[in-house]
């Protein structure tokens, strides 16, 4: 775990040292203490998979991330703040969020913002790369500056989970930390959806991504291992995000895969060129690997067995 403190520094050097530290740990910004003579601050940071968790603690002041600071950003990151002690006012994009203990708010490190606190303040911050955040929240920019209470519902679960992870983050094996980081972002995304009922905007970008995903599914229908998890992995997104992408459709991703496989089977069942192939051969050729399961789902969709359907729908043989 990384640790920095102003405790043993001369009073005149504390603020400039602290500003250098938070620039290294977070991003370029400036702390303006309310009383320079009594200013003290410290921060501890630990890595959790592709996330960093950091806990800055400081005497009263204001932190300013100016437009000039933002222009110096080398990478796009989001900061998920969870208040540990005291109250914190975050202002960004015309929104204000007053955080009390346990409350959560997301800010965009590429945009200007301010943090103000009138008393000693302790905040736990999850530093999340933009690509990682968008695997769980497709448009995080929509929720910047909106507070999640840490007192009830899934947002309380996310808050408790984040605090608990902080207590064990130092020393976790890398592979375990990576898995827990994904779980944390999943819970955070679920908390937002539960609280605000957010849905993915049907933008051209999102529509294009859905189109590419459907094309991938179509190209891999014959693969018996084609699952929701495999589709998500192919596009570098979480299964939760994949489901959110198709939330406005009439069927789930798994239902879409099943329907398209059945339609492909039906096309061959009624095609004279495939008459010498058994029903099982056709089914297994389109990704099914259990004849009983295929017969059951076929009957559920078409109201009859595959054999009866073939007998009723197949074209007569041309002599």
C-alpha positions as CSV (number, residue, x, y, z in Angstrom):
1,X,0.0,0.0,0.0
2,X,1.2,3.5,-0.9
3,X,1.2,6.1,1.9
4,X,1.9,9.8,1.9
5,X,1.6,12.3,4.7
6,X,2.4,16.0,5.5
7,X,2.8,15.3,9.2
8,X,6.6,15.6,9.4
9,X,7.0,18.4,6.9
10,X,7.7,22.1,7.7
11,X,4.4,24.1,7.7
12,X,5.5,26.2,4.6
13,X,6.0,23.0,2.5
14,X,2.9,21.1,3.4
15,X,0.4,22.4,0.8
16,X,2.8,22.3,-2.2
17,X,3.9,18.8,-1.2
18,X,0.3,17.7,-0.9
19,X,-0.7,19.1,-4.3
20,X,2.2,17.1,-5.8
21,X,1.0,14.0,-4.1
22,X,-2.6,14.2,-5.2
23,X,-1.5,14.9,-8.7
24,X,0.5,11.7,-8.7
25,X,-2.3,9.6,-7.0
26,X,-5.3,11.1,-8.8
27,X,-4.9,13.8,-11.4
28,X,-3.6,17.4,-11.6
29,X,-5.6,19.5,-9.1
30,X,-5.0,22.1,-6.4
31,X,-5.9,22.0,-2.7
32,X,-6.7,25.4,-1.1
33,X,-6.8,24.9,2.7
34,X,-9.0,27.2,4.7
35,X,-6.2,27.6,7.3
36,X,-2.7,27.1,5.9
37,X,-1.0,27.2,9.3
38,X,-3.0,24.1,10.5
39,X,-3.1,22.2,7.3
40,X,-2.5,18.4,7.5
41,X,-3.3,15.7,5.0
42,X,-2.5,12.1,4.3
43,X,-3.5,9.5,1.7
44,X,-3.2,5.7,1.4
45,X,-3.7,3.9,-1.9
46,X,-3.9,0.2,-3.0
47,X,-4.5,-1.5,-6.3
48,X,-7.6,-3.7,-6.8
49,X,-7.4,-5.3,-10.3
50,X,-7.5,-2.6,-12.8
51,X,-8.8,-0.1,-10.2
52,X,-7.0,1.9,-7.6
53,X,-8.6,2.6,-4.2
54,X,-7.3,5.8,-2.4
55,X,-8.3,7.3,0.9
56,X,-7.3,10.9,1.3
57,X,-7.8,12.5,4.7
58,X,-7.4,16.3,5.1
59,X,-8.3,19.3,7.2
60,X,-10.9,21.7,5.9
61,X,-10.4,23.2,2.4
62,X,-11.4,23.2,-1.2
63,X,-10.0,21.0,-4.0
64,X,-10.1,22.6,-7.5
65,X,-9.8,20.7,-10.7
66,X,-9.6,23.6,-13.2
67,X,-10.2,23.5,-16.9
68,X,-6.5,24.0,-17.3
69,X,-5.8,21.0,-15.1
70,X,-8.3,18.9,-17.1
71,X,-6.6,19.7,-20.3
72,X,-3.5,18.0,-19.0
73,X,-5.2,14.6,-18.5
74,X,-3.3,11.8,-20.1
75,X,-6.0,9.2,-19.9
76,X,-9.8,9.2,-19.3
77,X,-10.7,8.1,-15.8
78,X,-13.7,8.3,-13.5
79,X,-13.6,8.8,-9.8
80,X,-16.2,7.1,-7.6
81,X,-16.3,8.9,-4.3
82,X,-17.6,7.3,-1.1
83,X,-17.7,9.5,2.0
84,X,-16.0,7.9,5.0
85,X,-16.1,10.8,7.5
86,X,-17.4,14.4,7.5
87,X,-19.3,16.0,4.7
88,X,-18.1,16.7,1.1
89,X,-19.7,18.9,-1.5
90,X,-18.8,17.9,-5.1
91,X,-19.7,20.2,-7.9
92,X,-19.4,19.2,-11.6
93,X,-21.2,19.8,-14.8
94,X,-23.7,22.2,-13.1
95,X,-24.6,19.6,-10.5
96,X,-24.0,19.6,-6.7
97,X,-23.9,16.5,-4.5
98,X,-23.5,16.9,-0.7
99,X,-22.1,13.6,0.6
100,X,-22.5,12.3,4.1
101,X,-21.1,9.1,5.5
102,X,-21.7,6.2,3.1
103,X,-23.0,8.3,0.2
104,X,-21.6,7.8,-3.3
105,X,-21.1,10.1,-6.4
106,X,-19.2,9.7,-9.7
107,X,-17.1,12.4,-11.3
108,X,-15.3,12.6,-14.6
109,X,-11.6,13.4,-14.3
110,X,-11.4,14.9,-17.8
111,X,-13.8,17.7,-16.7
112,X,-13.4,20.5,-14.2
113,X,-14.9,20.0,-10.7
114,X,-14.5,21.2,-7.1
115,X,-14.6,19.4,-3.8
116,X,-15.3,21.4,-0.6
117,X,-15.3,20.3,3.0
118,X,-15.9,22.5,6.1
119,X,-14.4,19.9,8.6
120,X,-11.8,17.2,8.6
121,X,-12.8,15.0,5.7
122,X,-12.1,11.3,4.8
123,X,-13.2,10.1,1.4
124,X,-12.6,6.7,-0.3
125,X,-12.1,7.0,-4.0
126,X,-12.2,4.2,-6.6
127,X,-10.1,5.3,-9.6
128,X,-11.7,3.6,-12.6
129,X,-10.3,3.7,-16.2
130,X,-13.0,4.9,-18.6
131,X,-13.0,1.6,-20.7
132,X,-13.5,-0.4,-17.5
133,X,-16.4,1.8,-16.3
134,X,-18.2,1.6,-19.7
135,X,-18.2,-2.2,-19.6
136,X,-20.7,-1.8,-16.7
137,X,-22.2,1.6,-17.3
138,X,-22.6,2.4,-21.1
139,X,-22.9,6.2,-20.6
140,X,-21.4,7.1,-17.3
141,X,-21.3,10.8,-18.4
142,X,-25.1,10.8,-17.8
143,X,-24.8,10.2,-14.0
144,X,-22.0,12.6,-13.2
145,X,-22.7,14.5,-10.0
146,X,-25.8,12.5,-9.0
147,X,-25.7,11.3,-5.5
148,X,-26.4,7.8,-4.3
149,X,-27.4,7.5,-0.7
150,X,-25.5,5.0,1.3
151,X,-28.4,4.4,3.7
152,X,-30.7,2.1,1.8
153,X,-31.1,-0.3,-1.1
154,X,-28.4,-1.4,-3.5
155,X,-26.5,1.8,-3.2
156,X,-26.0,1.0,0.5
157,X,-24.8,-2.5,-0.6
158,X,-22.3,-0.8,-3.0
159,X,-21.1,1.6,-0.3
160,X,-20.6,-1.2,2.3
161,X,-18.9,-3.4,-0.3
162,X,-16.5,-0.6,-1.3
163,X,-15.6,0.1,2.3
164,X,-15.1,-3.6,3.1
165,X,-12.9,-4.0,0.0
166,X,-10.7,-1.1,1.2
167,X,-10.2,-2.9,4.5
168,X,-8.8,-6.0,2.7
169,X,-7.4,-4.5,-0.5
170,X,-3.8,-4.4,0.6
171,X,-2.2,-7.9,0.0
172,X,-5.0,-9.4,-2.1
173,X,-3.7,-11.7,-4.9
174,X,-3.9,-10.0,-8.2
175,X,-6.4,-12.4,-9.8
176,X,-8.8,-12.2,-6.8
177,X,-8.5,-8.4,-6.8
178,X,-9.4,-8.3,-10.5
179,X,-12.5,-10.4,-10.0
180,X,-13.7,-8.4,-7.0
181,X,-13.1,-5.1,-9.0
182,X,-15.5,-6.4,-11.7
183,X,-18.1,-7.4,-9.0
184,X,-17.8,-3.9,-7.4
185,X,-18.5,-2.1,-10.7
186,X,-21.4,-4.5,-11.4
187,X,-23.0,-3.7,-8.0
188,X,-22.4,0.0,-8.6
189,X,-24.1,-0.1,-12.0
190,X,-27.0,-2.1,-10.6
191,X,-27.4,0.5,-7.8
192,X,-27.7,3.3,-10.3
193,X,-30.2,1.4,-12.4
194,X,-32.2,0.6,-9.3
195,X,-32.2,4.2,-8.0
196,X,-32.7,6.2,-11.1
197,X,-34.2,3.7,-13.5
198,X,-31.5,4.6,-16.1
199,X,-31.7,3.1,-19.5
200,X,-29.2,3.1,-22.3
201,X,-29.8,5.9,-24.7
202,X,-30.5,4.5,-28.2
203,X,-27.8,6.4,-29.8
204,X,-26.2,5.7,-33.2
205,X,-23.1,4.4,-31.4
206,X,-25.1,1.9,-29.2
207,X,-27.2,0.8,-32.2
208,X,-24.0,0.2,-34.2
209,X,-22.6,-1.9,-31.3
210,X,-25.8,-4.0,-31.1
211,X,-25.5,-4.6,-34.9
212,X,-22.0,-5.8,-34.5
213,X,-23.0,-8.1,-31.7
214,X,-25.8,-9.6,-33.7
215,X,-23.5,-10.2,-36.6
216,X,-21.1,-12.0,-34.3
217,X,-24.0,-14.2,-33.0
218,X,-25.1,-15.0,-36.5
219,X,-21.6,-16.0,-37.5
220,X,-21.2,-18.3,-34.5
221,X,-24.7,-19.9,-34.2
222,X,-23.1,-23.3,-35.0
223,X,-20.8,-23.1,-32.0
224,X,-22.3,-25.2,-29.2
225,X,-20.3,-23.1,-26.7
226,X,-21.9,-19.8,-27.8
227,X,-23.2,-18.3,-24.6
228,X,-24.0,-14.8,-23.3
229,X,-20.7,-14.9,-21.4
230,X,-18.8,-15.8,-24.6
231,X,-20.5,-13.0,-26.6
232,X,-19.7,-10.5,-23.9
233,X,-16.1,-11.6,-23.7
234,X,-15.7,-11.3,-27.5
235,X,-16.5,-7.6,-27.2
236,X,-14.6,-6.9,-24.0
237,X,-17.8,-6.0,-22.0
238,X,-19.5,-7.5,-18.9
239,X,-22.6,-9.7,-19.3
240,X,-24.5,-7.1,-17.4
241,X,-23.6,-4.4,-19.9
242,X,-24.5,-6.8,-22.8
243,X,-28.0,-7.3,-21.3
244,X,-28.3,-3.5,-20.9
245,X,-27.5,-3.0,-24.5
246,X,-30.4,-5.2,-25.5
247,X,-32.7,-4.0,-22.7
248,X,-35.1,-2.3,-25.1
249,X,-35.5,-5.3,-27.3
250,X,-38.4,-7.8,-27.0
251,X,-36.1,-10.7,-26.2
252,X,-32.9,-11.4,-24.2
253,X,-29.6,-12.2,-25.8
254,X,-29.9,-15.9,-24.9
255,X,-33.5,-15.9,-26.3
256,X,-32.2,-14.4,-29.5
257,X,-29.5,-17.0,-29.9
258,X,-32.1,-19.8,-29.2
259,X,-34.6,-18.3,-31.7
260,X,-32.0,-17.9,-34.5
261,X,-30.8,-21.5,-34.0
262,X,-34.3,-22.9,-34.2
263,X,-35.1,-20.8,-37.3
264,X,-31.9,-22.2,-39.0
265,X,-33.0,-25.7,-38.0
266,X,-36.5,-25.2,-39.4
267,X,-35.1,-24.0,-42.7
268,X,-33.2,-27.2,-43.2
269,X,-35.9,-29.4,-41.8
270,X,-38.2,-28.3,-44.7
271,X,-35.5,-28.2,-47.4
272,X,-35.5,-31.3,-49.7
273,X,-31.7,-31.1,-49.9
274,X,-31.5,-31.9,-46.2
275,X,-34.1,-34.7,-46.2
276,X,-31.5,-37.4,-45.8
277,X,-30.0,-35.7,-42.7
278,X,-31.5,-36.8,-39.4
279,X,-33.2,-34.3,-37.1
280,X,-30.4,-34.8,-34.6
281,X,-27.7,-34.1,-37.2
282,X,-29.4,-30.9,-38.2
283,X,-29.9,-29.8,-34.5
284,X,-26.3,-30.5,-33.6
285,X,-25.1,-28.7,-36.7
286,X,-26.7,-25.5,-35.3
287,X,-25.2,-25.6,-31.8
288,X,-27.6,-27.8,-29.9
289,X,-25.8,-30.7,-28.1
290,X,-28.8,-32.5,-26.5
291,X,-31.5,-34.0,-28.6
292,X,-34.1,-34.1,-25.8
293,X,-33.5,-30.4,-25.0
294,X,-33.8,-29.5,-28.7
295,X,-37.1,-31.4,-29.0
296,X,-38.5,-29.7,-26.0
297,X,-37.6,-26.1,-27.0
298,X,-38.7,-26.8,-30.6
299,X,-42.1,-27.9,-29.3
300,X,-42.4,-24.9,-27.1
301,X,-41.7,-22.5,-30.0
302,X,-43.6,-24.3,-32.8
303,X,-46.3,-26.3,-31.0
304,X,-45.3,-29.7,-32.4
305,X,-42.3,-32.0,-32.4
306,X,-39.5,-31.5,-35.0
307,X,-40.5,-34.8,-36.7
308,X,-44.2,-33.8,-37.0
309,X,-43.1,-30.3,-38.2
310,X,-40.9,-31.9,-40.8
311,X,-43.7,-34.2,-42.0
312,X,-46.2,-31.4,-42.2
313,X,-44.0,-28.7,-43.8
314,X,-41.5,-30.5,-46.0
315,X,-41.9,-29.9,-49.7
316,X,-42.6,-33.0,-51.8
317,X,-39.7,-34.6,-53.5
318,X,-39.4,-33.6,-57.2
319,X,-38.9,-36.5,-59.6
